[in-house]
């Protein structure tokens, strides 16, 4: 076998072994906290999957917080919205999308390492079951209203008691 064939074969094998990053895109990312001394914050965005296979966001990491988790809200029997960690991650259907938004699925940032400042950015690495790791830059937008494409949530009716943060 010639050197040229060996190199081409190795290149082709590497190309097909790489995750399909092009199938997953992230749009309209932003993050917020409740104020400059807040110890927690959250990131929101829309995940689009242009591939023919479903994928799943299974983890997130960021130097912006000591602990980063995928969270969701559930409506309790007592009428109180409760936030909880979602161990299964978020499905992104083939040729579809999944929106992470206030009052629903989101990336929870606990133990912020710095205050969230309007207009600044930080990186979040998203881990997908098939696409692997994708790092996005998330702008802080403390002025965005809850009804800007997201569900409205009454924060006074939210149970943060069992969130361990």
Secondary structure as a PSIPRED ss2 file (coil, helix, strand):
# PSIPRED VFORMAT (PSIPRED V4.0)

   1 X C   1.000  0.000  0.000
   2 X C   1.000  0.000  0.000
   3 X H   0.000  1.000  0.000
   4 X H   0.000  1.000  0.000
   5 X H   0.000  1.000  0.000
   6 X H   0.000  1.000  0.000
   7 X H   0.000  1.000  0.000
   8 X H   0.000  1.000  0.000
   9 X H   0.000  1.000  0.000
  10 X H   0.000  1.000  0.000
  11 X H   0.000  1.000  0.000
  12 X H   0.000  1.000  0.000
  13 X H   0.000  1.000  0.000
  14 X H   0.000  1.000  0.000
  15 X H   0.000  1.000  0.000
  16 X H   0.000  1.000  0.000
  17 X H   0.000  1.000  0.000
  18 X C   1.000  0.000  0.000
  19 X C   1.000  0.000  0.000
  20 X C   1.000  0.000  0.000
  21 X H   0.000  1.000  0.000
  22 X H   0.000  1.000  0.000
  23 X H   0.000  1.000  0.000
  24 X E   0.000  0.000  1.000
  25 X E   0.000  0.000  1.000
  26 X E   0.000  0.000  1.000
  27 X E   0.000  0.000  1.000
  28 X E   0.000  0.000  1.000
  29 X E   0.000  0.000  1.000
  30 X E   0.000  0.000  1.000
  31 X E   0.000  0.000  1.000
  32 X E   0.000  0.000  1.000
  33 X E   0.000  0.000  1.000
  34 X C   1.000  0.000  0.000
  35 X C   1.000  0.000  0.000
  36 X C   1.000  0.000  0.000
  37 X C   1.000  0.000  0.000
  38 X C   1.000  0.000  0.000
  39 X C   1.000  0.000  0.000
  40 X E   0.000  0.000  1.000
  41 X E   0.000  0.000  1.000
  42 X E   0.000  0.000  1.000
  43 X E   0.000  0.000  1.000
  44 X E   0.000  0.000  1.000
  45 X E   0.000  0.000  1.000
  46 X E   0.000  0.000  1.000
  47 X E   0.000  0.000  1.000
  48 X E   0.000  0.000  1.000
  49 X E   0.000  0.000  1.000
  50 X C   1.000  0.000  0.000
  51 X C   1.000  0.000  0.000
  52 X C   1.000  0.000  0.000
  53 X C   1.000  0.000  0.000
  54 X C   1.000  0.000  0.000
  55 X E   0.000  0.000  1.000
  56 X E   0.000  0.000  1.000
  57 X E   0.000  0.000  1.000
  58 X E   0.000  0.000  1.000
  59 X E   0.000  0.000  1.000
  60 X E   0.000  0.000  1.000
  61 X E   0.000  0.000  1.000
  62 X C   1.000  0.000  0.000
  63 X C   1.000  0.000  0.000
  64 X C   1.000  0.000  0.000
  65 X E   0.000  0.000  1.000
  66 X E   0.000  0.000  1.000
  67 X E   0.000  0.000  1.000
  68 X E   0.000  0.000  1.000
  69 X E   0.000  0.000  1.000
  70 X E   0.000  0.000  1.000
  71 X E   0.000  0.000  1.000
  72 X E   0.000  0.000  1.000
  73 X E   0.000  0.000  1.000
  74 X E   0.000  0.000  1.000
  75 X E   0.000  0.000  1.000
  76 X C   1.000  0.000  0.000
  77 X C   1.000  0.000  0.000
  78 X C   1.000  0.000  0.000
  79 X C   1.000  0.000  0.000
  80 X C   1.000  0.000  0.000
  81 X E   0.000  0.000  1.000
  82 X E   0.000  0.000  1.000
  83 X E   0.000  0.000  1.000
  84 X E   0.000  0.000  1.000
  85 X E   0.000  0.000  1.000
  86 X C   1.000  0.000  0.000
  87 X C   1.000  0.000  0.000
  88 X C   1.000  0.000  0.000
  89 X C   1.000  0.000  0.000
  90 X E   0.000  0.000  1.000
  91 X E   0.000  0.000  1.000
  92 X E   0.000  0.000  1.000
  93 X C   1.000  0.000  0.000
  94 X C   1.000  0.000  0.000
  95 X C   1.000  0.000  0.000
  96 X E   0.000  0.000  1.000
  97 X E   0.000  0.000  1.000
  98 X E   0.000  0.000  1.000
  99 X E   0.000  0.000  1.000
 100 X E   0.000  0.000  1.000
 101 X C   1.000  0.000  0.000
 102 X C   1.000  0.000  0.000
 103 X C   1.000  0.000  0.000
 104 X C   1.000  0.000  0.000
 105 X C   1.000  0.000  0.000
 106 X E   0.000  0.000  1.000
 107 X E   0.000  0.000  1.000
 108 X E   0.000  0.000  1.000
 109 X E   0.000  0.000  1.000
 110 X E   0.000  0.000  1.000
 111 X E   0.000  0.000  1.000
 112 X E   0.000  0.000  1.000
 113 X C   1.000  0.000  0.000
 114 X C   1.000  0.000  0.000
 115 X C   1.000  0.000  0.000
 116 X C   1.000  0.000  0.000
 117 X C   1.000  0.000  0.000
 118 X C   1.000  0.000  0.000
 119 X C   1.000  0.000  0.000
 120 X C   1.000  0.000  0.000
 121 X E   0.000  0.000  1.000
 122 X E   0.000  0.000  1.000
 123 X E   0.000  0.000  1.000
 124 X E   0.000  0.000  1.000
 125 X E   0.000  0.000  1.000
 126 X E   0.000  0.000  1.000
 127 X E   0.000  0.000  1.000
 128 X E   0.000  0.000  1.000
 129 X C   1.000  0.000  0.000
 130 X C   1.000  0.000  0.000
 131 X C   1.000  0.000  0.000
 132 X E   0.000  0.000  1.000
 133 X E   0.000  0.000  1.000
 134 X E   0.000  0.000  1.000
 135 X E   0.000  0.000  1.000
 136 X E   0.000  0.000  1.000
 137 X E   0.000  0.000  1.000
 138 X E   0.000  0.000  1.000
 139 X E   0.000  0.000  1.000
 140 X E   0.000  0.000  1.000
 141 X C   1.000  0.000  0.000
 142 X C   1.000  0.000  0.000
 143 X C   1.000  0.000  0.000
 144 X C   1.000  0.000  0.000
 145 X C   1.000  0.000  0.000
 146 X C   1.000  0.000  0.000
 147 X C   1.000  0.000  0.000
 148 X C   1.000  0.000  0.000
 149 X C   1.000  0.000  0.000
 150 X C   1.000  0.000  0.000
 151 X C   1.000  0.000  0.000
 152 X C   1.000  0.000  0.000
 153 X C   1.000  0.000  0.000
 154 X C   1.000  0.000  0.000
 155 X H   0.000  1.000  0.000
 156 X H   0.000  1.000  0.000
 157 X H   0.000  1.000  0.000
 158 X E   0.000  0.000  1.000
 159 X E   0.000  0.000  1.000
 160 X C   1.000  0.000  0.000
 161 X C   1.000  0.000  0.000
 162 X C   1.000  0.000  0.000
 163 X C   1.000  0.000  0.000
 164 X C   1.000  0.000  0.000
 165 X C   1.000  0.000  0.000
